[in-house]
């Protein structure tokens, strides 16, 4: 059992001799992977359907209007809750 472990272990000399060739292969693999990634990226970008300027303008205005409306609703609810809370607190404080 111990003999099997010794055969799979590598020495520091083995690692030193293998590193230069591994570095060359790693660099080649990274370069190849980068080229493949860029090629696939270009292919994906060609599949994108870009909206027209008019459609973009309509959607932008819609988002801004909805954001303003939601902001006004939240402000209104916050104001109502503040008034109700102040009434409750003033009633409890004046009685206490």
Backbone as a printed PyTorch tensor [residue, N CA C, xyz], in Angstrom:
tensor([[[  0.8260,  -1.1770,   0.0000],
         [  0.0000,   0.0000,   0.0000],
         [  0.8770,   1.2510,   0.0000]],

        [[  1.9340,   1.2230,   0.8010],
         [  2.8140,   2.3710,   0.8890],
         [  3.6010,   2.5600,  -0.3990]],

        [[  3.9060,   1.4720,  -1.1070],
         [  4.6220,   1.5520,  -2.3700],
         [  3.8040,   2.3010,  -3.4120]],

        [[  2.4670,   2.1120,  -3.4040],
         [  1.6050,   2.7960,  -4.3680],
         [  1.6430,   4.3020,  -4.1470]],

        [[  1.6620,   4.7310,  -2.8910],
         [  1.7040,   6.1630,  -2.6050],
         [  3.0080,   6.7700,  -3.0910]],

        [[  4.0940,   6.0670,  -2.9280],
         [  5.3950,   6.5980,  -3.3220],
         [  5.5080,   6.7480,  -4.8260]],

        [[  4.8690,   5.9010,  -5.5810],
         [  4.9850,   5.9790,  -7.0250],
         [  4.1800,   7.1510,  -7.5900]],

        [[  3.1330,   7.5740,  -6.8980],
         [  2.3170,   8.6760,  -7.4150],
         [  2.8480,  10.0380,  -6.9970]],

        [[  3.6990,  10.0940,  -5.9850],
         [  4.2380,  11.3640,  -5.5380],
         [  5.3250,  11.8180,  -6.4970]],

        [[  5.3940,  13.1300,  -6.6950],
         [  6.4470,  13.6600,  -7.5540],
         [  7.4380,  14.4150,  -6.6970]],

        [[  8.6510,  14.4230,  -7.1490],
         [  9.6900,  15.1310,  -6.4060],
         [  9.7680,  16.5670,  -6.8930]],

        [[ 10.4690,  17.3830,  -6.1430],
         [ 10.6170,  18.7880,  -6.5460],
         [ 11.4150,  18.8940,  -7.8440]],

        [[ 12.3200,  17.9390,  -8.0960],
         [ 13.0780,  17.9510,  -9.3460],
         [ 12.1710,  17.6700, -10.5380]],

        [[ 11.2020,  16.7820, -10.3590],
         [ 10.2550,  16.4930, -11.4350],
         [  9.4310,  17.7420, -11.7670]],

        [[  9.0170,  18.4440, -10.7320],
         [  8.2150,  19.6440, -10.9440],
         [  9.0220,  20.7300, -11.6510]],

        [[ 10.2910,  20.8440, -11.3040],
         [ 11.1270,  21.8540, -11.9460],
         [ 11.2920,  21.5750, -13.4250]],

        [[ 11.4350,  20.3330, -13.7770],
         [ 11.6440,  20.0110, -15.1820],
         [ 10.3460,  20.1170, -15.9760]],

        [[  9.1940,  19.9510, -15.3370],
         [  7.9200,  19.9880, -16.0570],
         [  7.3640,  21.4020, -16.2020]],

        [[  7.7600,  22.3130, -15.3590],
         [  7.1720,  23.6540, -15.3620],
         [  7.3470,  24.4090, -16.6700]],

        [[  8.5250,  24.4860, -17.2610],
         [  8.6560,  25.2750, -18.4900],
         [  7.7330,  24.7960, -19.6080]],

        [[  7.6290,  23.5090, -19.8040],
         [  6.7560,  23.0140, -20.8690],
         [  5.2960,  23.2540, -20.5080]],

        [[  4.9660,  23.1550, -19.2330],
         [  3.5900,  23.4070, -18.8160],
         [  3.2450,  24.8720, -19.0180]],

        [[  4.1730,  25.7780, -18.7600],
         [  3.9250,  27.1990, -18.9580],
         [  3.6910,  27.5260, -20.4230]],

        [[  4.4480,  26.8940, -21.3070],
         [  4.2520,  27.1280, -22.7360],
         [  2.8760,  26.6430, -23.1730]],

        [[  2.4960,  25.4690, -22.6800],
         [  1.1800,  24.9340, -23.0330],
         [  0.0670,  25.7880, -22.4570]],

        [[  0.2640,  26.2760, -21.2200],
         [ -0.7380,  27.1310, -20.6000],
         [ -0.9190,  28.4180, -21.3860]],

        [[  0.1820,  29.0070, -21.8220],
         [  0.1070,  30.2480, -22.5860],
         [ -0.6010,  30.0090, -23.9150]],

        [[ -0.3040,  28.9040, -24.5580],
         [ -0.9480,  28.5830, -25.8270],
         [ -2.4390,  28.3190, -25.6180]],

        [[ -2.7680,  27.6130, -24.5360],
         [ -4.1740,  27.3380, -24.2410],
         [ -4.9320,  28.6150, -23.9240]],

        [[ -4.3170,  29.5160, -23.1440],
         [ -4.9760,  30.7750, -22.8060],
         [ -5.2090,  31.6060, -24.0540]],

        [[ -4.2250,  31.6400, -24.9450],
         [ -4.3580,  32.3910, -26.1870],
         [ -5.4650,  31.8010, -27.0500]],

        [[ -5.4890,  30.4900, -27.1270],
         [ -6.5210,  29.8050, -27.9110],
         [ -7.9060,  30.0340, -27.3130]],

        [[ -8.0040,  29.9660, -25.9820],
         [ -9.2910,  30.1930, -25.3090],
         [ -9.7690,  31.6250, -25.5140]],

        [[ -8.8420,  32.5750, -25.4800],
         [ -9.2040,  33.9740, -25.6820],
         [ -9.7250,  34.2010, -27.0960]],

        [[ -9.0530,  33.6180, -28.0740],
         [ -9.4980,  33.7570, -29.4620],
         [-10.8810,  33.1340, -29.6470]],

        [[-11.0960,  31.9730, -29.0420],
         [-12.4040,  31.3130, -29.1290],
         [-13.4690,  32.1620, -28.4530]],

        [[-13.1430,  32.7270, -27.2990],
         [-14.0980,  33.5670, -26.5840],
         [-14.4980,  34.7800, -27.4180]],

        [[-13.5210,  35.4420, -28.0120],
         [-13.8050,  36.6350, -28.8170],
         [-14.6400,  36.2690, -30.0350]],

        [[-14.3460,  35.1370, -30.6510],
         [-15.1050,  34.6890, -31.8120],
         [-16.5660,  34.4120, -31.4240]],

        [[-16.7730,  33.7490, -30.2920],
         [-18.1260,  33.4570, -29.8240],
         [-18.8500,  34.7340, -29.4060]],

        [[-18.1120,  35.6650, -28.8150],
         [-18.6960,  36.9370, -28.3940],
         [-19.2170,  37.7160, -29.6050]],

        [[-18.4380,  37.7550, -30.6630],
         [-18.8820,  38.4350, -31.8900],
         [-20.1330,  37.7630, -32.4510]],

        [[-20.1760,  36.4460, -32.3990],
         [-21.3450,  35.7220, -32.8800],
         [-22.5880,  36.0500, -32.0730]],

        [[-22.4350,  36.1640, -30.7490],
         [-23.5760,  36.4980, -29.8920],
         [-24.0370,  37.9410, -30.1220]],

        [[-23.0950,  38.8510, -30.3250],
         [-23.4680,  40.2410, -30.5670],
         [-24.2140,  40.3870, -31.8830]],

        [[-23.9110,  39.5420, -32.8530],
         [-24.6240,  39.6320, -34.1290],
         [-26.0740,  39.1570, -33.9910]],

        [[-26.3800,  38.3890, -32.9480],
         [-27.7410,  37.9010, -32.7220],
         [-28.6340,  38.9330, -32.0270]],

        [[-28.0340,  39.9740, -31.4450],
         [-28.7980,  40.9690, -30.6940],
         [-29.6510,  41.7910, -31.6490]],

        [[-30.8960,  41.9950, -31.2630],
         [-31.7900,  42.8540, -32.0400],
         [-31.8350,  44.2010, -31.3190]],

        [[-31.2050,  45.1890, -31.8940],
         [-31.1410,  46.5040, -31.2880],
         [-32.4200,  47.2650, -31.6230]],

        [[-32.9550,  47.9910, -30.6320],
         [-34.1750,  48.7600, -30.8650],
         [-33.8270,  50.0550, -31.5800]],

        [[-34.8340,  50.6260, -32.2430],
         [-34.6130,  51.8880, -32.9440],
         [-34.5390,  53.0370, -31.9340]],

        [[-34.0780,  54.1820, -32.3940],
         [-33.9650,  55.3410, -31.5110],
         [-35.3450,  55.7760, -31.0190]],

        [[-36.3480,  55.6770, -31.8850],
         [-37.6980,  56.0710, -31.4960],
         [-38.2280,  55.1620, -30.3860]],

        [[-38.0170,  53.8680, -30.5360],
         [-38.4740,  52.9060, -29.5250],
         [-37.7170,  53.1150, -28.2110]],

        [[-36.4360,  53.3810, -28.3110],
         [-35.6310,  53.6430, -27.1260],
         [-36.1290,  54.8860, -26.3970]],

        [[-36.4700,  55.9270, -27.1510],
         [-36.9800,  57.1580, -26.5620],
         [-38.3160,  56.9080, -25.8670]],

        [[-39.2090,  56.1570, -26.5040],
         [-40.5100,  55.8330, -25.9030],
         [-40.3300,  55.0600, -24.6010]],

        [[-39.4660,  54.0690, -24.6170],
         [-39.2470,  53.2560, -23.4170],
         [-38.6030,  54.0700, -22.3080]],

        [[-37.6930,  54.9600, -22.6540],
         [-37.0360,  55.8050, -21.6520],
         [-38.0480,  56.7360, -20.9980]],

        [[-38.9070,  57.3620, -21.8040],
         [-39.9350,  58.2560, -21.2650],
         [-40.8960,  57.4780, -20.3750]],

        [[-41.2560,  56.2640, -20.7850],
         [-42.1480,  55.4320, -19.9740],
         [-41.5260,  55.1220, -18.6190]],

        [[-40.2590,  54.7580, -18.6050],
         [-39.5790,  54.4330, -17.3450],
         [-39.5170,  55.6580, -16.4420]],

        [[-39.2090,  56.8120, -17.0050],
         [-39.1360,  58.0370, -16.2040],
         [-40.5040,  58.3810, -15.6290]],

        [[-41.5680,  58.2940, -16.4490],
         [-42.9270,  58.6150, -15.9730],
         [-43.3690,  57.6490, -14.8730]],

        [[-43.1410,  56.3670, -15.0740],
         [-43.5340,  55.3790, -14.0640],
         [-42.7450,  55.6070, -12.7760]],

        [[-41.4760,  55.9480, -12.8890],
         [-40.6670,  56.2160, -11.6940],
         [-41.2040,  57.4170, -10.9310]],

        [[-41.5880,  58.4640, -11.6440],
         [-42.1460,  59.6550, -10.9900],
         [-43.4670,  59.3150, -10.3160]],

        [[-44.3300,  58.5550, -11.0040],
         [-45.6330,  58.1820, -10.4350],
         [-45.4460,  57.3430,  -9.1690]],

        [[-44.5700,  56.3710,  -9.2260],
         [-44.3130,  55.5310,  -8.0480],
         [-43.7390,  56.3710,  -6.9170]],

        [[-42.8550,  57.3080,  -7.2310],
         [-42.2960,  58.1960,  -6.2150],
         [-43.3620,  59.0480,  -5.5500]],

        [[-44.2990,  59.5690,  -6.3420],
         [-45.3920,  60.3770,  -5.7850],
         [-46.2790,  59.5130,  -4.8890]],

        [[-46.5720,  58.2890,  -5.3200],
         [-47.4040,  57.3830,  -4.5120],
         [-46.7150,  57.0760,  -3.1770]],

        [[-45.4380,  56.7690,  -3.2240],
         [-44.7020,  56.4770,  -1.9900],
         [-44.6620,  57.7060,  -1.0920]],

        [[-44.4460,  58.8880,  -1.6770],
         [-44.4330,  60.1200,  -0.8860],
         [-45.7950,  60.3350,  -0.2210]],

        [[-46.8780,  60.1240,  -0.9650],
         [-48.2210,  60.2900,  -0.4070],
         [-48.4860,  59.3280,   0.7360]],

        [[-48.1390,  58.0700,   0.5380],
         [-48.3420,  57.0730,   1.5900],
         [-47.4990,  57.4080,   2.8150]],

        [[-46.2710,  57.8370,   2.6090],
         [-45.3970,  58.2000,   3.7160],
         [-45.9840,  59.3800,   4.4980]],

        [[-46.5190,  60.3580,   3.7830],
         [-47.1150,  61.5240,   4.4490],
         [-48.3250,  61.1260,   5.2740]],

        [[-49.1880,  60.2760,   4.7020],
         [-50.3820,  59.8280,   5.4310],
         [-49.9840,  59.0450,   6.6780]],

        [[-49.0420,  58.1350,   6.5460],
         [-48.6010,  57.3430,   7.6990],
         [-47.9610,  58.2260,   8.7650]],

        [[-47.2190,  59.2480,   8.3480],
         [-46.5950,  60.1600,   9.3110],
         [-47.6700,  60.9090,  10.0930]],

        [[-48.6940,  61.3940,   9.3940],
         [-49.7790,  62.1170,  10.0690],
         [-50.4850,  61.1960,  11.0560]],

        [[-50.8010,  59.9690,  10.6150],
         [-51.4730,  59.0200,  11.5060],
         [-50.5960,  58.6780,  12.7140]],

        [[-49.3270,  58.4730,  12.4860],
         [-48.4080,  58.1530,  13.5760],
         [-48.3180,  59.3190,  14.5610]],

        [[-48.2200,  60.5410,  14.0430],
         [-48.1630,  61.7230,  14.9150],
         [-49.4380,  61.8490,  15.7470]],

        [[-50.6010,  61.5510,  15.1430],
         [-51.8580,  61.5990,  15.8930],
         [-51.8700,  60.5610,  17.0140]],

        [[-51.4370,  59.3640,  16.7140],
         [-51.3980,  58.3160,  17.7310],
         [-50.4450,  58.6780,  18.8650]],

        [[-49.2750,  59.1470,  18.5230],
         [-48.2810,  59.4910,  19.5380],
         [-48.7770,  60.6660,  20.3830]],

        [[-49.3630,  61.6600,  19.7550],
         [-49.8300,  62.8270,  20.5240],
         [-50.9610,  62.4470,  21.4640]],

        [[-51.8300,  61.5120,  21.0700],
         [-52.9140,  61.0540,  21.9450],
         [-52.3660,  60.2890,  23.1430]],

        [[-51.3690,  59.4430,  22.9400],
         [-50.8020,  58.6710,  24.0460],
         [-49.9580,  59.5400,  24.9700]],

        [[-49.2620,  60.5010,  24.4260],
         [-48.4010,  61.3740,  25.2370],
         [-49.2560,  62.3040,  26.0930]],

        [[-50.3180,  62.8590,  25.5050],
         [-51.1430,  63.8080,  26.2580],
         [-51.9220,  63.1000,  27.3640]],

        [[-52.2720,  61.8200,  27.1830],
         [-53.0040,  61.0740,  28.2080],
         [-52.0530,  60.5580,  29.3010]],

        [[-50.7970,  60.3510,  28.9360],
         [-49.8430,  59.7350,  29.8500],
         [-49.2850,  60.6840,  30.8020]]])
